[in-house]
Amino acid sequence: MSPLPYGEDPARITRVRQSVTQITRIHPPVPAHYDRHTITQAPAHDPVRARQVVNELSTVAGVVEEFAPVRRTDIGHPRLLEDLDYVAVGCWGTAVQITDPALGEDGITSFNLDIEFDAQVKGHPDARVIGVCEMSFSETYAKYLVHVPGAPRVSADGWDDMDLTGDPTRTLSAIGITPGDPATSDISRYDLENFIWSDYVNALACGLHVPLASEKLTVSVFKVTRSEDTQDAIEDVWHRE
């Protein structure tokens, strides 16, 4: 994730193979769903707003350094322990996306995603707020948190089996999408085995959940410090045992 090069000391490599640790906010007026053609028309990144966003995060104690914006597609998975000190924020019109390793969880030792998600919902009740944590250890742990104005909250987490609270179809209906429409999977809370979570959150995030090959969206990258509690949680989740 870091824009800086590091050595390849194996003792400094995280125990997580791949990850997605992000919160996306979509404020009104909500943009149309972006695809590989329309993503080129997305608003330019706002670094000033990104600076404000990072300073408000519960996972950040302070900003040490701000780097020039880079393409979102260039932000990789944190491989080294030093990468865990970097947060990326994209602000594109009414959309805000935060990528922070501190939001990583393993279902046991950390609840930073829940804490920051709740803070985002409280601070921006009129926005869609989508929290995603996907952590690939020897097995994959995932958590999804969704706030859509006018619909009950959706939360799901687990390893092989997902524990679901709320009804994902109601959140889609609240934004005018019928499950099974193009750009969504055949979503049913009664068929979690075939539920495609990435399709679901991508629909809610107007197509901004997964970077597109044709996009030129940029993000600001910040090196940050953490509180002691946040740092302890990061070490519990990411560091090698």
Secondary structure, DSSP 8 states (H G I E B T S, - for coil): --SS-----GGGB-S-SEEEEEEEEE-SS------TTGGGGS--B-HHHHHHHHHT-TT-SEEEEEEEEEEGGG-----BGGGGGEEEEEEETTEEEEE-GGG---SSS--HHHHHHHHHHHH-TTSEEEEEEEEESSSEEEEEEEE-TTS--EEEEESSSEEEES-HHHHHHHTT--TTSTTS----TT-GGG--HHHHHHHHTTT-SS--TT---EEEEEEEE--HHHHHHHHHHHS--
